[in-house]
Structure formats: C-alpha cells, structure tokens
Amino acid sequence: MVTIKDVARESNVSVATVSNVINGKARVGAATRQRVLSVIEKTGYKPNSVAQGLRSQSTKTIGIIAEDLAQFTTPHLVDGVMAAMEAHGYRTSIWNMRMYARWSDTWYDNPKEYHEALDPVLDSCESSMLDGVIYIAGHTRIVDCFQKDYAHPAVMAYAYSKNRSIPSVLINDEQAACEMVRFLIQKGHRKIAVLGGTPDNIHAQKRVLGYQRALYEAKILYDPSAVIYCGWDNDGGYENTDRVLRDGATAVFCLNDRNAAGVYRRLDELGMRPGKDFSVAGFDDAEYSRYFIPGLTTMSLPLNEIGKRAAEYLLEQMSGAKTAAEQPRETKIRCALVQRDSVADLAAKGGES
C-alpha cells in the first residue's frame, strides 16, 4: 500500500508539502504541485478520506514537543501552555525527546542526533491530526525544526525558530541583565564582575550585552577581563571566586544561580558572608535560591507567561484571527528582579568598601 511518506520521498518533498497539495492549499509552488500530482498518479496513491475529513475539522488537540521535560525551565513552560489551551477547551499531547538525558549537551551541534529524536516526533504529530504544535526548547538558541512549508499552525517557545514564518516567544535576557546590573550600581558597586556561561551561548551573549549597557549608562568603563566565561555549573562559580576577589570586584553578577551557589561555597570557606563582605547576584530564581544563606538576589524567569503567550499565538492562528505572518516574529517577555539579602548597599555606607 502506497503511503503519503512514499509520495513525499518519490517527489523529494516533505510530507507536509504532499498534504498541502492534496488539500489544495495555495502555499505550494506550481512546479512542485505538478511534480507531486504526477507521483500520486504514477503510484496510485489514494488519500485516506476519513483522515481528510478529520483534517478539515478541529480535533481540539494541540501537540507540545519538548526537548527535555527534565530541564528546570520546561515544566513551567508546559504548564503555561496547558493552562491557556484548557481555558479554550483544547487538549494537549506531549512528546518528550529527552535530549539532555540521552546526550547531555553534546547534541546541540549534532544534526544526526537531533533528527534521530525529532523526526519520529514530527511524523507522530502529522499522523495525530493535531490542530497546531508548540515546540519548547531547553535553552535559547536558533532551532531548525519546522520546514518552510510546515502544514500546521506552530509557535516556538524559549528559542528562535530558524523558519522565520514561525513566531518565537522568549525571555528578554538583555533587559534582565541590564536591570540587575543597574541595581548593583544603585547599591554603590562600580567594580562588578560577571561569572558563567559560554561565549557561544545566546543567553550568555545577551546577558553580557545587558551588563555592558548598564555600565555604559552609568559611565563606567567596560573591562573585558571582568567577564569570566566558566560554564553553567557550581564549579565554574567556585573555581573563579578567588580571581574575582583578587581583581578588586565588590560584586559579582552570576549568569545563573548554580554559578552563584559555587561563589557562596567559596566565600564560606574564606570566612566571608554574601551581602556583607562581598555581593552576589544570580539569574533564574531557581527554587533553591531563596534557601541560600542569605537569600540570593536574582532574576525570575517568566516561564509560565512565555507558555501562555505561545498558546495565545497558536490559538490566533488556529482560529484564523491572525496568520503567523501577522504575528510578531520575536516576542520577548520581561524578567523580574527578586531582591533578597546577598547584595550590600555600599551607597548607604558612603561608597565602595
């Protein structure tokens, strides 16, 4: 029996393109349409009339493709999507690709591993008669998962879609970092170090840009050596604390809370207290950050809001209220500063200590 995948393979197009041709959608070029029709005639492919009938109606079900449900950001994003969809009477089907569980962080630049997990999921979405799809990334980067002729309404959450016809909803890393560093400057700190991340990571790049912007606004000269890329784990913060102290910084802006945890550990070994002898700020507002002693000043991620906004965009597409082309290509949601007790107020003390 000839299947739609056989027709797609023979025509050298995607399954979505064949589906568009069968359903008479106008987004397929004339030459491609004729090639697909010729293959259909040659192979004798017969579209499933029952499936076509289902496709023409709403199944009130959307798909969520998650890179890894174990990522600390993902459950909150999924919850935001599900809450918004349930309020409109939609069910959700979730596919968990388990990318980090399978390959840790080695799969980012490995298309083979990525598509080994992604392609079966996209096939499942195609066969499940979904009304739309939301892709939830594990961290912000440019994701190439939706082909240009992808047949479903779709939205990207927590990353940029390489397919520019798909809207993306993300956190505003640059704004958040700028706000945090402004806060440190208002507290009297002018020698502020940065710890964490990697130079090729978009989160790190945007957060360093925010750091630079805040320094510029305050007329503080930017020193590239004050930015220390040391990964995203506790060890990166721990192993570079002595260097930051030697360089004369009075505060450190850690690019995530795990880096800050490492700094706390080293300060404790040195007999120093965060918020008193040295100031520490983090990013993410991880659940454990409030239980640090003292509590960590950090940036809270609007994960639930990102999920809800992504769902709203998908609902607009599915209802016909707006096409994807009429929606913003990128929507950045503001983070919130969470003030606790890890930052000393040098301004109140009359200057830097």
C-alpha positions in Angstrom: 0.0 0.0 0.0 1.4 3.4 -1.0 1.6 5.9 1.8 1.9 9.7 1.9 5.5 9.2 3.0 6.2 7.2 -0.1 4.8 10.0 -2.3 6.9 12.6 -0.4 10.0 10.5 -0.8 9.4 10.0 -4.5 8.6 13.7 -5.1 11.6 14.8 -3.0 9.4 17.0 -0.8 8.2 16.8 2.8 5.0 15.0 3.9 3.6 18.5 4.8 4.0 19.6 1.1 2.2 16.5 -0.1 -0.6 17.2 2.4 -0.8 20.8 1.2 -1.1 19.6 -2.4 -3.8 17.1 -1.6 -5.8 19.6 0.4 -5.5 22.3 -2.2 -3.6 24.8 -0.1 -2.0 27.7 -2.0 1.4 27.7 -0.3 2.9 25.2 -2.8 4.7 26.4 -6.0 3.2 25.3 -9.3 6.2 23.2 -10.4 6.3 21.4 -7.0 2.5 20.8 -7.1 2.7 19.3 -10.6 5.6 17.0 -9.5 3.6 15.7 -6.5 0.5 15.2 -8.6 2.5 13.3 -11.2 3.9 11.0 -8.5 0.4 10.5 -7.0 -0.9 9.5 -10.4 2.1 7.2 -11.1 1.9 5.4 -7.7 -1.8 5.2 -7.5 -1.8 6.8 -4.0 -5.3 7.2 -2.5 -5.6 9.7 0.3 -7.4 8.5 3.3 -10.8 10.1 3.0 -11.6 9.6 6.7 -8.3 11.3 7.7 -9.0 14.1 5.3 -12.4 14.6 6.9 -10.9 14.8 10.3 -8.2 17.3 9.0 -10.9 19.6 7.7 -12.3 19.9 11.2 -10.8 20.9 14.5 -9.8 17.9 16.7 -9.4 20.4 19.7 -5.9 18.9 20.3 -2.5 20.5 20.1 0.9 19.0 20.3 3.7 20.1 22.6 7.2 19.0 21.5 9.6 19.3 24.5 13.4 18.9 24.1 13.5 17.5 27.6 10.9 17.7 30.4 13.6 17.3 33.0 15.1 20.8 32.1 14.2 23.0 35.0 12.5 25.6 32.7 10.3 23.2 30.7 7.6 22.1 33.3 6.7 25.8 33.9 6.6 26.5 30.1 4.4 23.4 29.6 2.1 24.4 32.4 1.6 27.9 30.9 0.7 26.3 27.5 -1.7 23.8 29.0 -3.5 26.3 31.2 -4.2 28.6 28.3 -5.3 25.8 26.0 -7.5 24.2 28.6 -9.2 27.5 29.1 -10.2 27.3 25.4 -11.3 23.7 25.5 -8.2 22.2 24.0 -6.4 19.0 25.0 -2.6 18.6 24.7 -0.4 15.7 23.6 3.2 15.9 24.8 6.2 14.4 23.2 9.4 14.4 25.3 12.5 14.0 23.2 14.8 13.6 26.3 17.7 15.3 24.5 19.7 16.1 27.6 19.0 12.7 29.2 20.2 11.0 26.0 23.2 13.1 25.0 23.8 15.7 27.8 24.9 18.8 26.0 26.7 17.1 23.0 23.7 17.2 20.7 23.4 21.0 20.1 25.7 20.9 17.0 25.0 17.3 16.0 22.1 17.2 13.4 22.2 13.4 13.3 21.4 13.0 17.0 18.9 15.9 16.9 16.9 14.5 14.0 17.1 11.0 15.3 14.9 12.2 18.1 12.9 14.9 16.3 11.9 13.2 13.0 9.8 10.4 14.6 8.0 13.1 16.7 7.2 15.2 13.7 5.8 12.1 12.0 3.7 11.4 15.0 2.4 14.9 15.0 1.5 14.6 11.4 -0.4 11.4 11.9 -2.2 12.6 15.1 -4.4 15.1 13.3 -3.4 17.9 15.6 -4.7 21.5 15.2 -1.3 23.0 16.0 2.1 22.5 17.6 4.2 24.3 20.1 7.9 23.5 20.3 9.6 24.1 23.7 13.3 24.4 23.7 15.6 23.5 26.6 17.6 26.7 26.2 17.6 29.7 23.9 19.3 29.2 20.5 18.2 29.1 16.9 16.2 25.9 16.4 15.8 24.3 12.9 12.8 22.1 13.4 10.0 23.4 11.2 10.4 23.3 7.5 9.3 26.3 5.4 6.2 24.6 4.2 5.2 23.1 7.6 1.5 22.4 7.4 0.4 23.0 11.0 -0.1 26.3 12.9 3.1 26.4 15.0 4.9 28.5 17.6 8.4 28.3 19.1 8.8 28.8 22.9 12.1 29.7 24.6 14.1 29.8 21.4 14.3 31.4 18.0 12.9 29.5 15.1 15.1 29.3 12.0 11.9 29.2 10.0 11.1 32.9 10.1 7.4 32.2 9.4 7.1 30.7 12.8 6.7 33.2 15.7 9.1 32.8 18.7 8.4 33.7 22.4 11.5 34.1 24.6 12.8 35.7 27.8 14.3 39.2 27.5 17.9 38.3 28.6 19.4 41.6 27.8 16.8 43.7 29.6 17.0 41.4 32.7 20.8 41.6 32.9 20.8 45.4 32.4 18.2 45.7 35.2 20.3 43.6 37.6 23.5 45.5 36.9 21.7 48.8 37.3 20.5 47.6 40.7 24.1 46.7 41.7 25.3 50.1 40.5 22.5 51.8 42.5 23.8 50.0 45.6 27.1 51.7 45.1 29.0 48.9 43.2 31.3 50.1 40.3 33.6 47.1 40.1 31.3 44.3 39.0 32.5 41.0 37.7 30.5 38.6 35.6 30.8 34.8 36.0 29.2 32.0 34.0 28.1 30.8 30.6 30.0 30.2 27.4 30.8 32.8 24.7 28.7 31.0 22.0 25.6 30.7 24.2 22.8 33.2 23.3 21.7 33.6 27.0 25.3 34.5 27.9 25.7 36.8 24.9 22.5 38.7 25.7 23.2 38.9 29.4 26.7 40.3 28.8 25.2 42.9 26.4 22.8 43.9 29.2 25.8 44.2 31.6 27.6 46.4 29.1 24.6 48.6 28.5 24.2 49.2 32.3 27.8 50.1 32.7 27.6 52.5 29.7 24.6 54.2 31.1 26.4 54.8 34.4 29.6 55.9 32.6 31.6 53.0 34.0 34.4 51.8 31.7 33.8 48.3 30.5 36.7 45.9 31.3 36.5 42.7 29.1 38.7 40.8 31.7 35.8 41.3 34.3 33.7 38.8 32.2 34.7 35.2 33.0 33.1 32.5 31.0 33.1 29.4 33.1 30.1 27.3 32.1 26.8 26.9 33.9 27.6 24.8 36.9 28.6 25.3 40.6 32.2 24.6 39.9 32.5 27.5 37.5 31.5 29.9 40.2 33.5 28.2 42.9 36.8 28.0 41.0 36.7 31.7 39.9 35.7 33.4 43.1 39.3 33.9 44.2 40.2 35.6 40.8 37.2 37.9 41.1 38.3 38.9 44.6 41.9 39.5 43.6 40.7 41.7 40.7 39.1 44.0 43.3 35.4 43.5 42.4 32.9 44.3 45.2 30.1 42.4 43.4 29.7 39.5 41.0 26.8 39.1 38.6 26.4 35.3 38.0 24.7 34.3 34.8 22.8 31.6 36.6 22.0 30.6 40.2 24.2 27.5 40.0 27.3 29.7 39.4 26.2 31.8 42.4 26.0 28.6 44.6 29.6 28.0 43.8 30.6 31.5 44.8 28.7 31.1 48.1 30.6 27.9 48.8 34.0 29.5 48.3 33.1 32.6 50.2 32.1 30.4 53.1 35.5 28.7 53.0 37.2 32.1 53.1 35.1 33.2 56.1 33.2 35.8 54.0 29.5 36.4 54.0 27.5 37.3 50.9 25.7 40.6 51.3 28.2 41.7 53.9 31.7 41.1 52.8 31.0 40.6 49.1 27.9 41.0 47.0 26.5 38.2 44.8 23.6 38.3 42.3 22.3 35.4 40.2 19.9 34.7 37.4 16.9 32.2 37.1 15.4 32.4 40.6 15.8 28.6 40.9 13.7 27.2 43.7 16.7 26.7 45.9 18.0 30.3 45.6 15.6 31.5 48.4 17.1 29.0 50.8 20.7 30.2 50.4 22.0 31.9 53.5 21.5 34.8 52.9 18.8 34.5 50.3 20.1 35.2 46.8 19.2 38.3 44.8 18.4 37.1 41.3 16.2 37.4 38.2 12.9 35.5 38.0 12.1 33.9 34.6 8.6 34.5 33.2 8.3 30.9 32.1 4.6 30.5 32.7 3.9 33.7 30.8 6.0 32.5 27.9 4.0 29.4 27.7 0.7 31.3 27.8 1.8 33.8 25.2 2.9 31.0 22.9 -0.5 29.3 23.4 -2.3 32.6 22.6 -0.4 33.0 19.3 -1.3 29.4 18.4 -5.0 30.0 19.2 -4.9 33.0 17.0 -3.5 31.0 14.1 -5.9 28.1 14.6 -9.0 30.3 14.8 -7.9 32.3 11.7 -7.8 35.6 13.8 -4.2 36.1 12.6 -1.9 34.3 10.4 1.6 33.6 11.6 2.9 36.3 9.2 0.7 38.9 11.0 2.2 37.9 14.4 5.5 39.2 15.8 8.5 37.2 14.7 10.0 37.6 18.2 8.3 38.4 21.4 10.5 38.9 24.4 8.9 38.7 27.9 10.4 40.7 30.8 12.1 39.0 33.7 11.6 40.3 37.3 14.2 41.3 39.8 13.9 39.4 43.1 15.7 41.3 45.9 16.9 39.3 48.8 19.9 39.8 51.1 23.0 38.9 49.0 23.8 42.5 47.9 25.4 45.0 50.2 24.3 48.6 50.0 27.6 50.4 49.6 25.9 53.6 48.7 24.4 53.8 52.1 27.8 53.2 53.6 29.2 56.1 51.6 31.0 54.3 48.8 32.9 51.1 47.9 34.5 49.1 50.7 
